[in-house]
Amino acid sequence: MSTLKDILAGRFIVIDGPDGAGKSTQVDLLAAALRQQGLTVCQVRDPGGTAIGEKIRAILLDRNHAEMAVRCELMLYMASRAQLAHQVIQPALAAGQCVLGDRYISSTVAYQGAGGVDAESILAAGRTAVGATWPDLTIVLDLPAEAGLDRVHRPDRVESKDLAYHKIVRKLFLQQAKDDPKHFAAVDASGTKEQVQRRVMDVVISWPWPKAANAKNRR
């Protein structure tokens, strides 16, 4: 019988969702739980995760860049992601590690989609940026926009956008989960971090994983 360690070796899991949903916390908690199972876990954040990516992240989140056009955002996110996939994610998967991502292309579909870019254009840019390096599973932490923004104490450039924008972001995250149930699961992010962690673990344990990880053909 396969263990969780056997099943998740070489898998790529992303935790995503609206601002304030608790993504970074849940990535840390999931990583700790999987390491207890004997897995080697590679944690990455997007944008960022590399020296180049962190410089791009600083540009993207700087509140002084309020004039940034949505397609400029799109290209910067994809540039950071391209470097992350090449430098970190692909080698980790090839080594049989479980990669846990804090955001990925699903965020761009939601946020730049809320800014007016159509999903297919975003996905096409994503395929150019990362090739076949797509998550096996994206867990969307779902929380009403009002509740999420209440948790944000020092908002960055994106978090500072108005409530109407963030409501569209939430809607577009949930739409992705609805449209692609083979790769997405939505999880209620309300309650304590321990309650949310149990929901996340339930998804990971019960997910219908294919028999073998296939990093070369994820989509």
MILOMAR-809941 format. One line per 10 residues: number of its first residue (from 1); their letters; for each residue y, x, z of C-alpha. Coordinates in nm, 2 decimals. Example, Ala and Ser with C-alpha at 12.3 -4.5 7.8 and 13.67 -1.06 7.14 Angstrom:
// residues 2
1 = AS = -0.45/1.23/0.78 | -0.11/1.37/0.71
//
This chain:
// residues 219
1 = MSTLKDILAG = 0.00/0.00/0.00 | 0.34/0.14/-0.10 | 0.58/0.22/0.18 | 0.96/0.16/0.16 | 0.99/0.54/0.12 | 0.77/0.53/-0.19 | 0.94/0.22/-0.33 | 1.30/0.35/-0.30 | 1.26/0.71/-0.40 | 1.46/0.76/-0.72
11 = RFIVIDGPDG = 1.64/0.43/-0.69 | 2.01/0.36/-0.72 | 2.16/0.09/-0.49 | 2.52/-0.01/-0.48 | 2.70/-0.21/-0.21 | 3.01/-0.37/-0.35 | 3.24/-0.66/-0.28 | 3.60/-0.76/-0.21 | 3.83/-0.56/0.02 | 3.75/-0.60/0.39
21 = AGKSTQVDLL = 3.39/-0.71/0.33 | 3.25/-0.40/0.51 | 3.10/-0.20/0.23 | 3.15/0.14/0.37 | 3.01/0.04/0.71 | 2.70/-0.12/0.55 | 2.64/0.18/0.32 | 2.64/0.40/0.64 | 2.41/0.16/0.82 | 2.17/0.13/0.53
31 = AAALRQQGLT = 2.16/0.51/0.48 | 2.07/0.56/0.84 | 1.80/0.30/0.83 | 1.64/0.45/0.52 | 1.65/0.80/0.65 | 1.46/0.67/0.95 | 1.19/0.56/0.70 | 1.17/0.92/0.57 | 1.38/0.89/0.26 | 1.62/1.15/0.14
41 = VCQVRDPGGT = 1.95/0.96/0.08 | 2.25/1.06/-0.13 | 2.56/0.86/-0.03 | 2.85/0.84/-0.29 | 3.18/0.66/-0.30 | 3.35/0.53/-0.61 | 3.62/0.62/-0.71 | 3.57/0.97/-0.57 | 3.26/1.16/-0.47 | 3.35/1.48/-0.65
51 = AIGEKIRAIL = 3.65/1.72/-0.64 | 3.77/1.57/-0.97 | 3.70/1.21/-0.86 | 3.89/1.25/-0.54 | 4.20/1.35/-0.72 | 4.17/1.05/-0.94 | 4.11/0.83/-0.64 | 4.44/0.95/-0.48 | 4.63/0.85/-0.80 | 4.46/0.51/-0.82
61 = LDRNHAEMAV = 4.53/0.41/-0.46 | 4.88/0.55/-0.42 | 5.12/0.27/-0.35 | 5.39/0.46/-0.53 | 5.21/0.39/-0.86 | 5.28/0.02/-0.86 | 5.37/0.03/-1.23 | 5.02/0.14/-1.33 | 4.89/-0.07/-1.62 | 4.55/-0.24/-1.58
71 = RCELMLYMAS = 4.39/-0.05/-1.87 | 4.52/0.27/-1.72 | 4.34/0.17/-1.40 | 4.02/0.10/-1.60 | 4.02/0.44/-1.77 | 4.09/0.63/-1.45 | 3.81/0.45/-1.27 | 3.57/0.52/-1.55 | 3.67/0.89/-1.56 | 3.60/0.93/-1.19
81 = RAQLAHQVIQ = 3.27/0.75/-1.24 | 3.17/0.96/-1.54 | 3.20/1.28/-1.33 | 3.02/1.12/-1.03 | 2.73/1.01/-1.25 | 2.70/1.35/-1.42 | 2.76/1.57/-1.12 | 2.60/1.38/-0.83 | 2.40/1.06/-0.91 | 2.19/1.18/-1.20
91 = PALAAGQCVL = 2.07/1.50/-1.03 | 1.99/1.31/-0.70 | 1.79/1.05/-0.89 | 1.60/1.32/-1.08 | 1.52/1.48/-0.75 | 1.37/1.16/-0.62 | 1.65/1.08/-0.38 | 1.77/0.73/-0.30 | 2.13/0.70/-0.41 | 2.35/0.46/-0.21
101 = GDRYISSTVA = 2.69/0.39/-0.37 | 3.00/0.24/-0.21 | 3.13/0.05/-0.52 | 3.06/0.11/-0.89 | 3.12/-0.06/-1.23 | 3.08/-0.40/-1.07 | 3.41/-0.33/-0.89 | 3.59/-0.27/-1.22 | 3.45/-0.59/-1.37 | 3.60/-0.77/-1.07
111 = YQGAGGVDAE = 3.93/-0.60/-1.01 | 4.04/-0.51/-1.36 | 3.88/-0.83/-1.47 | 4.12/-1.01/-1.23 | 4.40/-0.81/-1.40 | 4.31/-0.96/-1.74 | 4.06/-0.72/-1.90 | 3.75/-0.90/-2.04 | 3.41/-0.82/-1.89 | 3.25/-0.70/-2.21
121 = SILAAGRTAV = 3.53/-0.44/-2.27 | 3.48/-0.31/-1.92 | 3.10/-0.29/-1.96 | 3.14/-0.11/-2.29 | 3.36/0.14/-2.12 | 3.11/0.17/-1.85 | 2.83/0.25/-2.09 | 3.04/0.52/-2.24 | 3.12/0.67/-1.90 | 2.78/0.67/-1.73
131 = GATWPDLTIV = 2.52/0.62/-2.01 | 2.20/0.49/-1.86 | 2.31/0.55/-1.50 | 2.33/0.20/-1.37 | 2.22/0.06/-1.03 | 1.88/-0.08/-0.98 | 2.03/-0.32/-0.73 | 2.39/-0.41/-0.65 | 2.44/-0.60/-0.32 | 2.77/-0.79/-0.33
141 = LDLPAEAGLD = 2.90/-0.85/0.02 | 3.07/-1.19/0.00 | 3.37/-1.29/0.22 | 3.67/-1.52/0.15 | 3.97/-1.33/0.04 | 4.18/-1.44/0.34 | 3.92/-1.31/0.59 | 3.88/-0.98/0.41 | 4.25/-0.91/0.38 | 4.28/-0.98/0.76
151 = RVHRPDRVES = 4.05/-0.69/0.82 | 4.27/-0.45/0.62 | 4.52/-0.28/0.84 | 4.68/-0.01/0.62 | 4.65/-0.16/0.27 | 4.65/0.08/-0.03 | 4.79/-0.01/-0.38 | 4.51/-0.24/-0.47 | 4.47/-0.40/-0.13 | 4.84/-0.48/-0.14
161 = KDLAYHKIVR = 4.81/-0.72/-0.43 | 4.86/-1.09/-0.36 | 4.61/-1.34/-0.23 | 4.57/-1.51/-0.56 | 4.46/-1.19/-0.72 | 4.20/-1.12/-0.45 | 4.06/-1.47/-0.48 | 3.99/-1.40/-0.85 | 3.83/-1.07/-0.75 | 3.59/-1.25/-0.52
171 = KLFLQQAKDD = 3.51/-1.51/-0.79 | 3.43/-1.24/-1.04 | 3.20/-1.06/-0.80 | 3.00/-1.38/-0.74 | 2.99/-1.45/-1.11 | 2.82/-1.11/-1.17 | 2.56/-1.20/-0.91 | 2.50/-1.53/-1.07 | 2.49/-1.40/-1.43 | 2.25/-1.10/-1.36
181 = PKHFAAVDAS = 2.01/-1.20/-1.08 | 1.77/-0.92/-1.18 | 2.02/-0.65/-1.07 | 2.25/-0.83/-0.82 | 2.22/-1.01/-0.49 | 2.50/-1.17/-0.29 | 2.50/-1.14/0.09 | 2.71/-1.33/0.34 | 2.95/-1.07/0.50 | 3.07/-1.29/0.78
191 = GTKEQVQRRV = 2.97/-1.22/1.14 | 2.90/-0.89/1.32 | 2.81/-0.57/1.13 | 2.47/-0.59/1.28 | 2.41/-0.94/1.15 | 2.53/-0.83/0.80 | 2.30/-0.52/0.82 | 2.00/-0.74/0.88 | 2.09/-0.95/0.58 | 2.13/-0.64/0.37
201 = MDVVISWPWP = 1.80/-0.49/0.49 | 1.62/-0.83/0.42 | 1.74/-0.80/0.06 | 1.63/-0.44/0.02 | 1.29/-0.50/0.17 | 1.21/-0.82/-0.02 | 1.36/-0.72/-0.36 | 1.11/-0.74/-0.65 | 1.13/-0.37/-0.73 | 0.96/-0.25/-1.05
211 = KAANAKNRR = 0.65/-0.04/-0.99 | 0.83/0.28/-1.07 | 1.20/0.40/-1.07 | 1.32/0.46/-1.42 | 1.65/0.65/-1.42 | 1.66/0.69/-1.80 | 1.66/0.32/-1.88 | 1.83/0.12/-1.61 | 1.99/-0.14/-1.84
//
